[in-house]
Amino acid sequence: MRLTLGAYLDHFAWSQAQLAREADCSTTVVSRVLNGETISRRNAEKIVAAIDRKLKLQGVRDRITVESIEGLRIADYQRSKHKGQKE
């Protein structure tokens, strides 16, 4: 199942605030996803976990992943191997 975050909100009859509570993140993070903006992997995983829990309560057996949410953009942070090293 590959849906947008908005489709999941509609499916569960959740508001942005309710998803934020369920995912333990801010409503700003949820809003950013809905607007197609980038979020951290950690917040993306929190959102996915909240959706997955709700789906399990509805009897859905398949697990979802961050790739399961269409349009979810995750920041790709790259860190230098040595602090202060210029690339």
Backbone bond lengths (Angstrom), bond angles and torsions (degrees), N, CA, C in turn:
res aa  C-N    CA-C-N  psi(-1)  N-CA   C-N-CA  omega(-1)  CA-C   N-CA-C  phi
1 M - - - 1.446 - - 1.532 107.66 -
2 R 1.308 117.94 121.97 1.476 122.57 179.09 1.522 108.04 -126.66
3 L 1.331 115.58 104.60 1.458 122.24 -178.85 1.523 109.70 -124.62
4 T 1.313 115.80 162.96 1.461 120.10 172.43 1.529 108.49 -76.52
5 L 1.320 116.12 163.65 1.458 119.40 177.28 1.529 110.09 -62.73
6 G 1.316 116.89 -37.83 1.463 120.22 177.13 1.519 112.67 -59.81
7 A 1.333 116.82 -38.00 1.466 120.60 178.32 1.528 110.72 -66.64
8 Y 1.336 116.71 -38.87 1.469 119.38 176.21 1.527 110.62 -64.80
9 L 1.336 117.35 -41.58 1.465 119.87 177.69 1.523 110.30 -59.82
10 D 1.321 116.68 -44.42 1.469 120.62 178.24 1.525 111.09 -63.38
11 H 1.324 116.53 -44.29 1.472 121.70 -178.29 1.529 111.34 -59.14
12 F 1.332 116.55 -41.93 1.461 120.64 -178.18 1.527 112.81 -90.16
13 A 1.330 117.49 -5.49 1.468 122.69 -173.92 1.524 110.07 57.45
14 W 1.344 115.07 41.80 1.460 122.51 178.15 1.515 110.02 -97.16
15 S 1.311 115.83 144.76 1.461 121.23 168.91 1.527 107.71 -86.89
16 Q 1.314 116.20 168.91 1.466 119.55 175.46 1.527 110.00 -60.52
17 A 1.327 116.45 -39.85 1.464 120.89 -179.52 1.527 111.34 -64.30
18 Q 1.331 116.81 -39.01 1.464 118.83 179.84 1.524 111.01 -67.27
19 L 1.328 117.38 -42.32 1.466 119.37 176.67 1.526 109.96 -61.48
20 A 1.318 117.23 -42.46 1.465 120.13 178.92 1.524 110.97 -58.65
21 R 1.324 117.33 -41.74 1.476 120.69 177.30 1.525 110.61 -64.80
22 E 1.317 116.60 -47.12 1.468 121.14 -178.53 1.530 111.57 -62.76
23 A 1.331 116.56 -33.68 1.464 121.78 -177.06 1.528 112.48 -93.70
24 D 1.319 117.21 -4.80 1.464 121.69 -177.42 1.530 111.30 55.53
25 C 1.323 114.25 48.52 1.468 120.39 174.75 1.531 107.22 -137.43
26 S 1.307 117.07 178.87 1.464 120.14 -177.30 1.536 111.50 -86.38
27 T 1.313 114.92 159.13 1.460 119.15 175.28 1.528 110.09 -65.94
28 T 1.321 117.40 -25.88 1.461 121.30 176.57 1.520 110.52 -62.29
29 V 1.332 117.02 -41.19 1.467 121.08 178.41 1.523 109.84 -62.04
30 V 1.322 116.96 -46.96 1.471 120.73 179.89 1.523 109.89 -61.24
31 S 1.317 116.96 -44.50 1.460 121.62 178.82 1.529 111.17 -60.43
32 R 1.320 117.08 -41.16 1.468 120.97 179.32 1.525 110.61 -60.81
33 V 1.320 117.47 -42.75 1.473 120.20 178.16 1.518 109.85 -61.45
34 L 1.319 116.60 -47.01 1.462 120.95 -178.23 1.525 112.21 -63.09
35 N 1.335 116.72 -26.81 1.460 121.52 178.58 1.527 113.06 -91.24
36 G 1.328 116.51 4.75 1.461 120.40 177.80 1.517 114.52 79.21
37 E 1.320 116.54 16.81 1.457 120.81 179.54 1.529 110.81 -88.31
38 T 1.308 115.57 164.01 1.460 122.42 -178.29 1.524 110.99 -82.73
39 I 1.339 116.13 141.65 1.462 122.08 174.80 1.529 108.36 -129.14
40 S 1.318 115.70 169.55 1.463 120.20 179.39 1.533 110.12 -73.04
41 R 1.328 115.43 155.24 1.469 120.48 176.71 1.527 110.33 -60.08
42 R 1.335 116.78 -38.83 1.460 120.10 -179.58 1.527 111.39 -59.85
43 N 1.329 117.40 -46.40 1.462 120.16 178.51 1.519 111.60 -67.29
44 A 1.326 117.18 -37.13 1.464 120.50 177.15 1.526 110.03 -60.88
45 E 1.313 116.55 -42.96 1.466 120.34 -179.93 1.526 111.86 -66.99
46 K 1.327 117.40 -34.66 1.468 120.95 175.96 1.529 110.71 -64.22
47 I 1.317 116.03 -43.01 1.467 120.72 179.09 1.522 110.50 -64.25
48 V 1.307 116.31 -44.99 1.467 121.01 179.22 1.526 110.30 -61.48
49 A 1.338 117.38 -43.10 1.462 120.77 179.87 1.530 111.31 -61.42
50 A 1.328 116.86 -40.79 1.471 120.47 179.37 1.530 110.57 -64.77
51 I 1.319 116.60 -43.62 1.470 120.48 178.24 1.517 110.30 -64.63
52 D 1.317 116.14 -42.89 1.467 120.65 -179.64 1.533 111.19 -61.40
53 R 1.336 116.92 -42.51 1.471 119.96 177.77 1.524 110.90 -59.83
54 K 1.329 116.53 -43.92 1.470 120.73 -179.16 1.526 110.70 -65.18
55 L 1.329 117.00 -41.30 1.455 120.18 178.23 1.528 111.06 -62.63
56 K 1.321 116.78 -39.45 1.473 120.78 178.30 1.526 110.13 -61.68
57 L 1.327 117.06 -40.12 1.465 120.52 177.77 1.521 111.73 -63.39
58 Q 1.332 116.07 -26.64 1.461 120.81 178.75 1.524 111.80 -89.78
59 G 1.329 117.17 2.63 1.456 120.78 175.98 1.517 115.43 90.48
60 V 1.315 117.90 8.01 1.464 120.67 178.60 1.525 107.96 -77.08
61 R 1.316 116.83 127.46 1.464 121.01 -176.40 1.520 113.33 -87.86
62 D 1.315 117.56 -32.13 1.459 120.74 -177.13 1.519 110.41 -70.21
63 R 1.343 114.74 138.71 1.470 120.31 175.59 1.522 109.02 -85.46
64 I 1.309 115.52 149.71 1.457 118.73 173.99 1.521 108.76 -106.10
65 T 1.310 115.87 161.10 1.453 122.87 179.29 1.526 107.94 -130.02
66 V 1.326 116.64 176.90 1.459 118.78 177.42 1.520 110.79 -61.44
67 E 1.331 116.61 -28.12 1.466 120.35 178.27 1.531 112.07 -73.73
68 S 1.322 116.63 -14.45 1.466 121.55 -178.68 1.526 112.80 -77.14
69 I 1.316 117.51 -16.09 1.457 120.47 -178.36 1.525 108.76 -99.69
70 E 1.299 114.74 111.01 1.468 120.71 -178.39 1.523 110.68 -64.09
71 G 1.314 115.85 131.31 1.450 121.07 176.83 1.521 114.80 85.13
72 L 1.328 117.40 0.51 1.464 120.50 178.62 1.521 109.10 -73.11
73 R 1.319 115.79 118.04 1.468 121.13 -177.93 1.521 109.30 -107.15
74 I 1.321 115.38 122.94 1.456 121.13 -176.08 1.518 109.26 -111.52
75 A 1.335 116.03 133.12 1.464 121.41 178.94 1.524 109.39 -63.23
76 D 1.304 115.81 138.71 1.454 121.68 178.61 1.520 107.90 -109.39
77 Y 1.319 114.99 89.62 1.458 120.22 -179.35 1.522 109.22 -86.23
78 Q 1.317 115.79 131.02 1.452 120.45 175.14 1.517 107.43 -119.02
79 R 1.300 115.06 131.55 1.453 119.46 -178.97 1.517 109.73 -112.46
80 S 1.298 115.16 145.64 1.455 121.23 177.47 1.523 109.64 -67.67
81 K 1.331 116.28 145.51 1.458 120.75 179.00 1.523 111.35 -65.52
82 H 1.319 116.69 -32.65 1.462 121.02 -179.03 1.520 108.77 -122.23
83 K 1.294 115.47 123.76 1.451 120.62 -179.06 1.530 110.25 -56.30
84 G 1.305 115.70 129.26 1.444 120.99 178.00 1.519 115.10 84.97
85 Q 1.308 117.18 -3.99 1.464 120.33 -179.88 1.505 109.92 -76.40
86 K 1.310 117.23 132.23 1.458 121.06 177.73 1.515 109.31 -86.33
87 E 1.330 115.02 144.38 1.458 119.80 178.93 1.502 111.56 -106.63
